[in-house]
Amino acid sequence: MNQVVEALAIGLVGALIAAGTVLAWHRFRPQDADEGDRGEEAAEYMSMMIALLYAMLLGLALVNVWEMRADAEGNTSKEAGALHQIAVLSDGLPAEQRRRVEALTEEYAAHVVRDEWPLMNRRQELGPTGWEILGRLRAASAAAPDSTPAQQVTALEVLTQLSDLDEARRGREANAEDALSPVLWAGLVVGAVLSVCILFFFGIGRSPSQLVMAMGMVALTVFLGYLIHQLSMPFGDVAGVGTDPFTRYFAIPDNARAPSP
């Protein structure tokens, strides 16, 4: 919530600065009637074209970051679901083996929530610990030589779930490193500046109603840029994927949980 309030405040400040710039421009640079008419015609045409192109760019960026977040959410849910299935399937293993498997699934879930989520939030490397736990889990899930046929089938099912978990984890690690293209970011910034400049320096904003609309456009542009920025961080605090898929299945102390949006 604090980040949202901050973004709205920045948008408001940007709108006020833009409004002051407009008033100062028209105050210290008076125009004759003919120049004003030509400026208004140019502003109308150019602002229409730039607005159309910028709207397409915004749409592309929003689709891009939303797909990034959806992919991260899917991989996280798949990973947590596979881990939960391993814990459920362990009931069909011998008692000692079942306890080892359950302990390792809980250890892995706690490690993901407590240690990896803050690292993903900061786009840092996760390290080898998670894979080491999975390696121990794979070894603990292998069927013993004296296992019954039913226990051997259960062990094979556990290994299948481990394969799904490995794949989902690799996807989650890749999602944590995803970012919006710098070229696209540059286009968003340049498009926003051009849109505002066209509005403010070619005749728009002379009347109070036009000024209010121009201020609203600046605030909306800032908000959309902030939204794209937050969605481009799939595991961020504001709009990122939370730890709910793991904490739904595994009891992890509240003080060990990573913050969820």
Secondary structure, 3 states (H helix, E strand, C coil): CHHHHHHHHHHHHHHHHHHHHHHHHHHHCCCCHHHHHHHHHHHHHHHHHHHHHHHHHHHHHHHHHHHHHHHHHHHHHHHHHHHHHHHHHHHHCCHHHHHHHHHHHHHHHHHHHHHHHHHHHCCCCCCCHHHHHHHHHHHHHCCCCCCCHHHHHHHHHHHHHHHHHHHHHHHHHHHHHCCCCHHHHHHHHHHHHHHHHHHHHCCCCCCHHHHHHHHHHHHHHHHHHHHHHHHCCCCCCCCCCCCHHHHCCCCCCHHHCCCCC
